[in-house]
Amino acid sequence: MSRPLRIQYPGAVYHVMNRGNARQAIFNYAKHYQLFLECLSEAVEMWELKLHAYSLLPNHYHLLMETPLGNLSRAMRHL
């Protein structure tokens, strides 16, 4: 069974997290963290997001994001 569709609307605040398959590492080297942050910065700029907080751990990340335009799905596809 698939998960329900995410409700999206302008000004919404989301806690977004993503974990590696089987809790495997997604960031193996310091460079991986840097590349992820560069891509995140692009997404914030391109999709006009407000990034309030983030946490990067070896096997997952957390983001606290606000979407003034209600476009979280599109931004996450970029990321």
ROSE-4610 file (N, C-alpha, C; in Angstrom, 1 decimal, always signed):
// ROSE-4610
residu = [M/M/M/S/S/S/R/R/R/P/P/P/L/L/L/R/R/R/I/I/I/Q/Q/Q/Y/Y/Y/P/P/P/G/G/G/A/A/A/V/V/V/Y/Y/Y/H/H/H/V/V/V/M/M/M/N/N/N/R/R/R/G/G/G/N/N/N/A/A/A/R/R/R/Q/Q/Q/A/A/A/I/I/I/F/F/F/N/N/N/Y/Y/Y/A/A/A/K/K/K/H/H/H/Y/Y/Y/Q/Q/Q/L/L/L/F/F/F/L/L/L/E/E/E/C/C/C/L/L/L/S/S/S/E/E/E/A/A/A/V/V/V/E/E/E/M/M/M/W/W/W/E/E/E/L/L/L/K/K/K/L/L/L/H/H/H/A/A/A/Y/Y/Y/S/S/S/L/L/L/L/L/L/P/P/P/N/N/N/H/H/H/Y/Y/Y/H/H/H/L/L/L/L/L/L/M/M/M/E/E/E/T/T/T/P/P/P/L/L/L/G/G/G/N/N/N/L/L/L/S/S/S/R/R/R/A/A/A/M/M/M/R/R/R/H/H/H/L/L/L]
num = [1/1/1/2/2/2/3/3/3/4/4/4/5/5/5/6/6/6/7/7/7/8/8/8/9/9/9/10/10/10/11/11/11/12/12/12/13/13/13/14/14/14/15/15/15/16/16/16/17/17/17/18/18/18/19/19/19/20/20/20/21/21/21/22/22/22/23/23/23/24/24/24/25/25/25/26/26/26/27/27/27/28/28/28/29/29/29/30/30/30/31/31/31/32/32/32/33/33/33/34/34/34/35/35/35/36/36/36/37/37/37/38/38/38/39/39/39/40/40/40/41/41/41/42/42/42/43/43/43/44/44/44/45/45/45/46/46/46/47/47/47/48/48/48/49/49/49/50/50/50/51/51/51/52/52/52/53/53/53/54/54/54/55/55/55/56/56/56/57/57/57/58/58/58/59/59/59/60/60/60/61/61/61/62/62/62/63/63/63/64/64/64/65/65/65/66/66/66/67/67/67/68/68/68/69/69/69/70/70/70/71/71/71/72/72/72/73/73/73/74/74/74/75/75/75/76/76/76/77/77/77/78/78/78/79/79/79]
x = [+0.8/+0.0/+0.9/+0.6/+1.4/+1.0/+1.9/+1.6/+0.6/-0.2/-1.1/-0.3/-1.0/-0.4/-0.1/+1.0/+1.4/+0.5/+0.0/-0.8/+0.2/+0.1/+1.0/+0.2/+0.7/+0.0/+1.1/+0.8/+1.8/+1.9/+3.2/+3.5/+3.6/+3.5/+3.5/+4.9/+5.1/+6.4/+6.4/+7.5/+7.7/+8.9/+8.9/+10.0/+10.3/+11.3/+11.7/+12.8/+12.7/+13.9/+14.0/+15.2/+15.5/+16.6/+16.4/+17.4/+17.9/+19.1/+19.7/+19.0/+19.0/+18.4/+19.0/+18.2/+18.7/+19.6/+19.3/+20.1/+21.6/+21.9/+23.2/+23.6/+24.9/+25.4/+25.1/+24.7/+24.5/+25.6/+26.3/+27.4/+28.6/+29.5/+30.7/+31.9/+32.0/+33.1/+32.7/+33.6/+33.3/+32.8/+33.4/+33.0/+31.5/+31.0/+29.5/+28.6/+29.0/+28.2/+28.3/+29.4/+29.6/+28.7/+28.8/+28.0/+26.5/+26.1/+24.7/+24.2/+25.1/+24.7/+24.7/+25.6/+25.5/+24.2/+23.8/+22.6/+21.4/+21.4/+20.3/+20.3/+21.4/+21.4/+20.8/+21.1/+20.5/+19.0/+18.5/+17.1/+16.4/+17.0/+16.4/+16.3/+17.3/+17.3/+16.3/+16.4/+15.5/+14.0/+13.7/+12.2/+11.8/+12.6/+12.2/+11.8/+12.5/+12.2/+12.9/+12.4/+13.0/+13.5/+14.8/+15.4/+15.7/+14.9/+15.0/+16.1/+16.3/+17.3/+17.6/+18.7/+19.1/+20.0/+20.0/+21.0/+21.4/+22.7/+23.2/+23.9/+23.5/+24.1/+24.6/+25.5/+26.0/+25.0/+23.9/+22.9/+21.6/+21.4/+20.2/+20.3/+19.3/+19.3/+17.9/+17.9/+16.6/+16.7/+15.5/+15.4/+14.1/+14.2/+13.0/+12.8/+11.8/+11.6/+10.3/+10.2/+9.0/+8.8/+7.6/+7.4/+6.5/+7.0/+6.1/+5.2/+5.7/+4.9/+4.2/+4.3/+3.6/+4.2/+5.5/+6.1/+7.1/+6.9/+7.8/+8.2/+7.2/+7.5/+8.5/+8.3/+9.2/+10.6/+10.7/+12.0/+12.7/+12.0/+12.6/+13.0/+12.3/+12.8/+14.1/+14.3/+15.6/+16.7/+16.4/+17.4/+17.7]
y = [-1.2/+0.0/+1.2/+2.2/+3.4/+4.4/+5.3/+6.3/+7.3/+8.0/+9.0/+10.2/+10.9/+12.0/+13.1/+13.8/+14.9/+16.1/+16.7/+17.9/+19.1/+19.8/+20.9/+22.2/+23.3/+24.6/+25.6/+26.8/+27.9/+28.2/+28.4/+28.7/+27.5/+26.3/+25.1/+24.9/+24.3/+24.0/+22.5/+21.9/+20.4/+20.0/+18.8/+18.1/+17.0/+17.1/+16.2/+15.4/+14.0/+13.2/+12.1/+11.6/+10.6/+9.7/+8.4/+7.5/+6.6/+6.1/+5.2/+3.8/+3.1/+1.7/+0.9/+0.2/-0.7/+0.0/+1.3/+2.2/+2.3/+2.1/+2.2/+3.7/+3.9/+5.3/+5.9/+7.2/+7.9/+9.0/+9.3/+10.2/+9.4/+9.0/+8.2/+9.0/+10.2/+11.1/+12.5/+13.3/+14.7/+15.4/+15.0/+15.6/+15.4/+14.2/+13.9/+14.9/+15.3/+16.3/+17.6/+18.0/+19.2/+19.3/+18.2/+18.1/+18.2/+17.5/+17.5/+19.0/+19.6/+21.0/+22.0/+21.7/+22.5/+22.3/+21.1/+20.7/+21.3/+21.2/+21.7/+23.2/+23.9/+25.4/+25.7/+24.9/+25.2/+25.0/+24.0/+23.7/+24.9/+25.3/+26.4/+27.7/+28.0/+29.1/+29.0/+27.8/+27.6/+27.6/+27.0/+26.8/+27.7/+28.7/+29.7/+29.2/+28.2/+27.6/+28.4/+28.2/+28.7/+27.6/+27.4/+26.3/+26.8/+26.3/+26.8/+26.0/+24.7/+23.9/+22.7/+22.1/+20.8/+20.1/+18.8/+17.9/+16.8/+16.6/+15.6/+14.6/+13.3/+12.2/+11.2/+10.3/+9.4/+8.6/+8.2/+7.4/+8.1/+9.3/+10.0/+11.5/+12.3/+13.7/+14.2/+15.3/+15.9/+17.4/+17.9/+19.2/+19.8/+21.1/+21.8/+22.9/+22.7/+23.6/+24.3/+25.5/+26.2/+26.4/+26.2/+26.4/+27.5/+28.7/+29.9/+29.7/+28.8/+28.6/+27.2/+26.5/+25.2/+24.2/+24.1/+23.3/+22.3/+21.7/+20.8/+19.6/+19.0/+17.8/+18.2/+19.3/+19.7/+19.9/+20.6/+20.9/+19.6/+18.7/+17.4/+16.6/+16.6/+15.9/+16.5/+17.8/+18.4/+17.8/+17.8/+17.4/+15.9]
z = [+0.0/+0.0/+0.0/-0.9/-0.9/+0.2/+0.4/+1.5/+0.9/+1.7/+1.3/+0.6/-0.3/-0.9/+0.2/+0.0/+1.0/+0.6/+1.6/+1.5/+1.3/+0.2/-0.1/-0.2/+0.4/+0.2/+0.5/+0.0/+0.2/+1.7/+2.1/+3.5/+4.4/+3.9/+4.8/+5.3/+6.5/+7.0/+7.1/+6.7/+6.6/+7.3/+8.0/+8.5/+7.4/+6.7/+5.6/+6.1/+5.9/+6.2/+5.2/+5.0/+4.1/+4.6/+4.5/+5.1/+4.0/+4.1/+3.2/+3.2/+2.1/+2.1/+3.2/+4.0/+5.0/+6.0/+6.1/+7.0/+6.7/+5.4/+4.9/+4.8/+4.9/+4.8/+3.4/+3.5/+2.2/+2.1/+3.2/+3.1/+3.6/+2.7/+3.1/+3.3/+2.7/+2.8/+3.0/+3.5/+3.8/+2.5/+1.4/+0.1/-0.2/+0.2/+0.0/+0.7/+1.9/+2.7/+1.9/+1.5/+0.8/-0.5/-1.3/-2.5/-2.2/-1.2/-0.8/-0.4/+0.3/+0.7/-0.5/-1.4/-2.7/-3.4/-3.5/-4.2/-3.4/-2.1/-1.3/-1.5/-1.5/-1.7/-3.1/-4.1/-5.4/-5.4/-4.7/-4.6/-3.8/-2.8/-2.0/-2.9/-3.6/-4.5/-5.7/-6.3/-7.5/-7.2/-6.1/-5.7/-4.6/-4.3/-3.3/-2.0/-1.5/-0.2/+0.9/+2.1/+3.3/+4.1/+4.2/+5.0/+6.4/+7.4/+8.8/+9.5/+9.2/+10.0/+9.1/+9.4/+8.7/+9.6/+9.5/+10.2/+9.2/+9.0/+8.2/+9.0/+8.9/+9.6/+8.6/+8.9/+7.9/+7.1/+7.8/+7.0/+6.8/+7.2/+6.8/+7.1/+6.6/+6.9/+7.3/+7.9/+8.3/+7.8/+7.3/+6.9/+7.5/+7.9/+8.3/+7.3/+6.4/+5.3/+5.2/+4.8/+4.5/+3.0/+2.5/+1.1/+0.8/+0.6/+0.3/-0.9/-1.9/-3.1/-3.1/-2.1/-2.0/-3.0/-3.2/-4.2/-3.7/-2.5/-1.9/-2.8/-3.4/-4.3/-5.4/-6.0/-7.1/-6.6/-5.5/-4.9/-4.5/-3.9/-3.5/-4.7/-5.8/-7.0/-7.4/-7.3/-7.7/-6.7/-5.4/-4.4/-4.6]
